Amino acid sequence: MREVVIVDGVRTPIGKAGREKGYYKDVRADDLAVNCIKRLLEKNPQLDPKEIEDVVWGCANQTGEQGLNIGRMIALLAGLPVEVAGSASRTITAEGAMISEAPLLFIWAWTSPRVAPG
C-alpha cells in the first residue's frame, strides 16, 4: 500500500457573506482559489508545479465564471503548466467528501501530487 501524505493546507480568506454587502462580493471564486494555490507553492518550494498532475476543486454553484470547469481555470490562472489537469465537483456536499476520499484515490490510482480543497 502506498503512503499518502498531506503536504500543507491553505484556505481562502473569511469574511462576511452576502451578495450586496459581502466582504468578497466583488471577488471571483476562482481568484480566491488561485491565491490559495500560489500561497501553497510559496510555502512549499520543494513542490515542483510540473509534478502536480491535477487540481480537483469543489464548487457548490457552478454558474457564471464558475461554470467553466473551475478546477481547470484555477490551475491555469495560478500559472501551473498547461499539462496540469483540472476538474470540478458539481455536488453541493461533495467538497468534504472529496478531501476525505482523496487519500483513497491516491492509493488506488494517483501517483503524482494533487491539489484538492477541503
Biotite code that builds the C-alpha atoms (Angstrom):
import biotite.structure as struc

atoms = struc.array([
    struc.Atom([0.000, 0.000, 0.000], chain_id="A", res_id=1, res_name="MET", atom_name="CA", element="C"),
    struc.Atom([1.294, 3.481, -0.872], chain_id="A", res_id=2, res_name="ARG", atom_name="CA", element="C"),
    struc.Atom([1.770, 6.052, 1.844], chain_id="A", res_id=3, res_name="GLU", atom_name="CA", element="C"),
    struc.Atom([-0.364, 9.188, 1.443], chain_id="A", res_id=4, res_name="VAL", atom_name="CA", element="C"),
    struc.Atom([0.979, 12.462, 2.786], chain_id="A", res_id=5, res_name="VAL", atom_name="CA", element="C"),
    struc.Atom([-0.803, 15.808, 3.018], chain_id="A", res_id=6, res_name="ILE", atom_name="CA", element="C"),
    struc.Atom([1.897, 18.380, 2.294], chain_id="A", res_id=7, res_name="VAL", atom_name="CA", element="C"),
    struc.Atom([0.232, 21.509, 3.635], chain_id="A", res_id=8, res_name="ASP", atom_name="CA", element="C"),
    struc.Atom([-3.000, 23.396, 3.898], chain_id="A", res_id=9, res_name="GLY", atom_name="CA", element="C"),
    struc.Atom([-4.100, 26.890, 2.958], chain_id="A", res_id=10, res_name="VAL", atom_name="CA", element="C"),
    struc.Atom([-7.533, 28.405, 2.836], chain_id="A", res_id=11, res_name="ARG", atom_name="CA", element="C"),
    struc.Atom([-9.423, 31.226, 1.259], chain_id="A", res_id=12, res_name="THR", atom_name="CA", element="C"),
    struc.Atom([-9.926, 34.284, 3.460], chain_id="A", res_id=13, res_name="PRO", atom_name="CA", element="C"),
    struc.Atom([-13.004, 34.507, 5.655], chain_id="A", res_id=14, res_name="ILE", atom_name="CA", element="C"),
    struc.Atom([-15.340, 37.478, 5.574], chain_id="A", res_id=15, res_name="GLY", atom_name="CA", element="C"),
    struc.Atom([-18.961, 38.473, 5.900], chain_id="A", res_id=16, res_name="LYS", atom_name="CA", element="C"),
    struc.Atom([-21.084, 36.738, 3.258], chain_id="A", res_id=17, res_name="ALA", atom_name="CA", element="C"),
    struc.Atom([-23.816, 38.230, 1.121], chain_id="A", res_id=18, res_name="GLY", atom_name="CA", element="C"),
    struc.Atom([-24.487, 39.344, -2.438], chain_id="A", res_id=19, res_name="ARG", atom_name="CA", element="C"),
    struc.Atom([-24.888, 43.015, -1.592], chain_id="A", res_id=20, res_name="GLU", atom_name="CA", element="C"),
    struc.Atom([-22.728, 43.600, 1.493], chain_id="A", res_id=21, res_name="LYS", atom_name="CA", element="C"),
    struc.Atom([-20.419, 40.610, 1.491], chain_id="A", res_id=22, res_name="GLY", atom_name="CA", element="C"),
    struc.Atom([-16.746, 41.340, 2.029], chain_id="A", res_id=23, res_name="TYR", atom_name="CA", element="C"),
    struc.Atom([-15.734, 39.405, -1.087], chain_id="A", res_id=24, res_name="TYR", atom_name="CA", element="C"),
    struc.Atom([-18.849, 40.118, -3.166], chain_id="A", res_id=25, res_name="LYS", atom_name="CA", element="C"),
    struc.Atom([-16.753, 41.651, -5.964], chain_id="A", res_id=26, res_name="ASP", atom_name="CA", element="C"),
    struc.Atom([-14.077, 38.931, -5.971], chain_id="A", res_id=27, res_name="VAL", atom_name="CA", element="C"),
    struc.Atom([-14.436, 35.910, -8.214], chain_id="A", res_id=28, res_name="ARG", atom_name="CA", element="C"),
    struc.Atom([-14.297, 32.497, -6.568], chain_id="A", res_id=29, res_name="ALA", atom_name="CA", element="C"),
    struc.Atom([-11.565, 31.315, -8.909], chain_id="A", res_id=30, res_name="ASP", atom_name="CA", element="C"),
    struc.Atom([-9.415, 34.336, -7.977], chain_id="A", res_id=31, res_name="ASP", atom_name="CA", element="C"),
    struc.Atom([-9.693, 33.404, -4.290], chain_id="A", res_id=32, res_name="LEU", atom_name="CA", element="C"),
    struc.Atom([-8.686, 29.846, -5.129], chain_id="A", res_id=33, res_name="ALA", atom_name="CA", element="C"),
    struc.Atom([-5.737, 30.996, -7.270], chain_id="A", res_id=34, res_name="VAL", atom_name="CA", element="C"),
    struc.Atom([-4.373, 32.813, -4.218], chain_id="A", res_id=35, res_name="ASN", atom_name="CA", element="C"),
    struc.Atom([-4.514, 29.512, -2.316], chain_id="A", res_id=36, res_name="CYS", atom_name="CA", element="C"),
    struc.Atom([-2.540, 27.642, -4.979], chain_id="A", res_id=37, res_name="ILE", atom_name="CA", element="C"),
    struc.Atom([0.073, 30.383, -5.245], chain_id="A", res_id=38, res_name="LYS", atom_name="CA", element="C"),
    struc.Atom([0.461, 30.543, -1.461], chain_id="A", res_id=39, res_name="ARG", atom_name="CA", element="C"),
    struc.Atom([0.719, 26.755, -1.232], chain_id="A", res_id=40, res_name="LEU", atom_name="CA", element="C"),
    struc.Atom([3.576, 26.775, -3.745], chain_id="A", res_id=41, res_name="LEU", atom_name="CA", element="C"),
    struc.Atom([5.293, 29.699, -1.994], chain_id="A", res_id=42, res_name="GLU", atom_name="CA", element="C"),
    struc.Atom([5.188, 27.878, 1.333], chain_id="A", res_id=43, res_name="LYS", atom_name="CA", element="C"),
    struc.Atom([6.480, 24.658, -0.221], chain_id="A", res_id=44, res_name="ASN", atom_name="CA", element="C"),
    struc.Atom([9.241, 25.487, -2.710], chain_id="A", res_id=45, res_name="PRO", atom_name="CA", element="C"),
    struc.Atom([10.221, 21.796, -2.810], chain_id="A", res_id=46, res_name="GLN", atom_name="CA", element="C"),
    struc.Atom([6.938, 21.070, -4.620], chain_id="A", res_id=47, res_name="LEU", atom_name="CA", element="C"),
    struc.Atom([7.610, 21.420, -8.335], chain_id="A", res_id=48, res_name="ASP", atom_name="CA", element="C"),
    struc.Atom([4.482, 22.693, -10.166], chain_id="A", res_id=49, res_name="PRO", atom_name="CA", element="C"),
    struc.Atom([5.436, 20.421, -13.078], chain_id="A", res_id=50, res_name="LYS", atom_name="CA", element="C"),
    struc.Atom([4.872, 17.423, -10.787], chain_id="A", res_id=51, res_name="GLU", atom_name="CA", element="C"),
    struc.Atom([1.270, 18.396, -9.991], chain_id="A", res_id=52, res_name="ILE", atom_name="CA", element="C"),
    struc.Atom([-0.976, 16.230, -12.102], chain_id="A", res_id=53, res_name="GLU", atom_name="CA", element="C"),
    struc.Atom([-4.436, 17.502, -11.218], chain_id="A", res_id=54, res_name="ASP", atom_name="CA", element="C"),
    struc.Atom([-6.287, 20.331, -9.481], chain_id="A", res_id=55, res_name="VAL", atom_name="CA", element="C"),
    struc.Atom([-9.550, 18.926, -8.103], chain_id="A", res_id=56, res_name="VAL", atom_name="CA", element="C"),
    struc.Atom([-11.912, 21.648, -6.866], chain_id="A", res_id=57, res_name="TRP", atom_name="CA", element="C"),
    struc.Atom([-15.400, 21.563, -5.383], chain_id="A", res_id=58, res_name="GLY", atom_name="CA", element="C"),
    struc.Atom([-17.913, 24.259, -6.254], chain_id="A", res_id=59, res_name="CYS", atom_name="CA", element="C"),
    struc.Atom([-21.477, 24.248, -4.973], chain_id="A", res_id=60, res_name="ALA", atom_name="CA", element="C"),
    struc.Atom([-22.812, 26.716, -7.527], chain_id="A", res_id=61, res_name="ASN", atom_name="CA", element="C"),
    struc.Atom([-21.085, 26.430, -10.896], chain_id="A", res_id=62, res_name="GLN", atom_name="CA", element="C"),
    struc.Atom([-22.644, 29.338, -12.744], chain_id="A", res_id=63, res_name="THR", atom_name="CA", element="C"),
    struc.Atom([-21.188, 32.389, -14.452], chain_id="A", res_id=64, res_name="GLY", atom_name="CA", element="C"),
    struc.Atom([-17.405, 32.434, -14.288], chain_id="A", res_id=65, res_name="GLU", atom_name="CA", element="C"),
    struc.Atom([-17.515, 29.309, -12.116], chain_id="A", res_id=66, res_name="GLN", atom_name="CA", element="C"),
    struc.Atom([-19.341, 27.317, -14.798], chain_id="A", res_id=67, res_name="GLY", atom_name="CA", element="C"),
    struc.Atom([-16.309, 26.617, -16.967], chain_id="A", res_id=68, res_name="LEU", atom_name="CA", element="C"),
    struc.Atom([-14.658, 23.783, -15.012], chain_id="A", res_id=69, res_name="ASN", atom_name="CA", element="C"),
    struc.Atom([-13.393, 25.863, -12.122], chain_id="A", res_id=70, res_name="ILE", atom_name="CA", element="C"),
    struc.Atom([-10.627, 23.364, -11.301], chain_id="A", res_id=71, res_name="GLY", atom_name="CA", element="C"),
    struc.Atom([-9.067, 23.768, -14.741], chain_id="A", res_id=72, res_name="ARG", atom_name="CA", element="C"),
    struc.Atom([-9.458, 27.549, -14.698], chain_id="A", res_id=73, res_name="MET", atom_name="CA", element="C"),
    struc.Atom([-7.827, 27.776, -11.263], chain_id="A", res_id=74, res_name="ILE", atom_name="CA", element="C"),
    struc.Atom([-4.857, 25.720, -12.457], chain_id="A", res_id=75, res_name="ALA", atom_name="CA", element="C"),
    struc.Atom([-4.343, 27.957, -15.493], chain_id="A", res_id=76, res_name="LEU", atom_name="CA", element="C"),
    struc.Atom([-4.875, 31.237, -13.615], chain_id="A", res_id=77, res_name="LEU", atom_name="CA", element="C"),
    struc.Atom([-2.433, 30.117, -10.914], chain_id="A", res_id=78, res_name="ALA", atom_name="CA", element="C"),
    struc.Atom([0.241, 29.744, -13.573], chain_id="A", res_id=79, res_name="GLY", atom_name="CA", element="C"),
    struc.Atom([0.533, 25.969, -13.360], chain_id="A", res_id=80, res_name="LEU", atom_name="CA", element="C"),
    struc.Atom([1.779, 24.271, -16.532], chain_id="A", res_id=81, res_name="PRO", atom_name="CA", element="C"),
    struc.Atom([-0.911, 23.707, -19.169], chain_id="A", res_id=82, res_name="VAL", atom_name="CA", element="C"),
    struc.Atom([-0.295, 19.958, -18.799], chain_id="A", res_id=83, res_name="GLU", atom_name="CA", element="C"),
    struc.Atom([-1.825, 20.086, -15.275], chain_id="A", res_id=84, res_name="VAL", atom_name="CA", element="C"),
    struc.Atom([-5.387, 18.802, -15.462], chain_id="A", res_id=85, res_name="ALA", atom_name="CA", element="C"),
    struc.Atom([-8.284, 20.332, -13.584], chain_id="A", res_id=86, res_name="GLY", atom_name="CA", element="C"),
    struc.Atom([-11.656, 19.040, -12.535], chain_id="A", res_id=87, res_name="SER", atom_name="CA", element="C"),
    struc.Atom([-14.621, 20.228, -10.531], chain_id="A", res_id=88, res_name="ALA", atom_name="CA", element="C"),
    struc.Atom([-17.351, 18.640, -8.484], chain_id="A", res_id=89, res_name="SER", atom_name="CA", element="C"),
    struc.Atom([-20.912, 19.829, -9.068], chain_id="A", res_id=90, res_name="ARG", atom_name="CA", element="C"),
    struc.Atom([-22.360, 18.326, -5.913], chain_id="A", res_id=91, res_name="THR", atom_name="CA", element="C"),
    struc.Atom([-23.144, 20.745, -3.091], chain_id="A", res_id=92, res_name="ILE", atom_name="CA", element="C"),
    struc.Atom([-21.882, 18.454, -0.342], chain_id="A", res_id=93, res_name="THR", atom_name="CA", element="C"),
    struc.Atom([-19.004, 16.930, -2.301], chain_id="A", res_id=94, res_name="ALA", atom_name="CA", element="C"),
    struc.Atom([-16.231, 19.256, -1.120], chain_id="A", res_id=95, res_name="GLU", atom_name="CA", element="C"),
    struc.Atom([-15.903, 17.491, 2.213], chain_id="A", res_id=96, res_name="GLY", atom_name="CA", element="C"),
    struc.Atom([-16.306, 14.069, 0.647], chain_id="A", res_id=97, res_name="ALA", atom_name="CA", element="C"),
    struc.Atom([-13.669, 14.813, -1.990], chain_id="A", res_id=98, res_name="MET", atom_name="CA", element="C"),
    struc.Atom([-10.988, 15.703, 0.508], chain_id="A", res_id=99, res_name="ILE", atom_name="CA", element="C"),
    struc.Atom([-11.877, 12.800, 2.796], chain_id="A", res_id=100, res_name="SER", atom_name="CA", element="C"),
    struc.Atom([-11.742, 10.385, -0.143], chain_id="A", res_id=101, res_name="GLU", atom_name="CA", element="C"),
    struc.Atom([-8.628, 11.932, -1.724], chain_id="A", res_id=102, res_name="ALA", atom_name="CA", element="C"),
    struc.Atom([-6.208, 9.625, 0.151], chain_id="A", res_id=103, res_name="PRO", atom_name="CA", element="C"),
    struc.Atom([-8.113, 6.597, -1.161], chain_id="A", res_id=104, res_name="LEU", atom_name="CA", element="C"),
    struc.Atom([-7.869, 7.943, -4.694], chain_id="A", res_id=105, res_name="LEU", atom_name="CA", element="C"),
    struc.Atom([-4.150, 8.463, -4.226], chain_id="A", res_id=106, res_name="PHE", atom_name="CA", element="C"),
    struc.Atom([-3.786, 4.851, -3.122], chain_id="A", res_id=107, res_name="ILE", atom_name="CA", element="C"),
    struc.Atom([-5.936, 3.446, -5.907], chain_id="A", res_id=108, res_name="TRP", atom_name="CA", element="C"),
    struc.Atom([-4.678, 5.293, -8.944], chain_id="A", res_id=109, res_name="ALA", atom_name="CA", element="C"),
    struc.Atom([-2.845, 8.543, -8.452], chain_id="A", res_id=110, res_name="TRP", atom_name="CA", element="C"),
    struc.Atom([0.924, 8.626, -8.335], chain_id="A", res_id=111, res_name="THR", atom_name="CA", element="C"),
    struc.Atom([1.571, 12.361, -8.717], chain_id="A", res_id=112, res_name="SER", atom_name="CA", element="C"),
    struc.Atom([0.831, 15.326, -6.436], chain_id="A", res_id=113, res_name="PRO", atom_name="CA", element="C"),
    struc.Atom([-2.726, 16.691, -6.478], chain_id="A", res_id=114, res_name="ARG", atom_name="CA", element="C"),
    struc.Atom([-4.328, 19.871, -5.189], chain_id="A", res_id=115, res_name="VAL", atom_name="CA", element="C"),
    struc.Atom([-7.708, 19.295, -3.564], chain_id="A", res_id=116, res_name="ALA", atom_name="CA", element="C"),
    struc.Atom([-9.967, 21.558, -1.482], chain_id="A", res_id=117, res_name="PRO", atom_name="CA", element="C"),
    struc.Atom([-11.377, 20.654, 1.862], chain_id="A", res_id=118, res_name="GLY", atom_name="CA", element="C"),
])
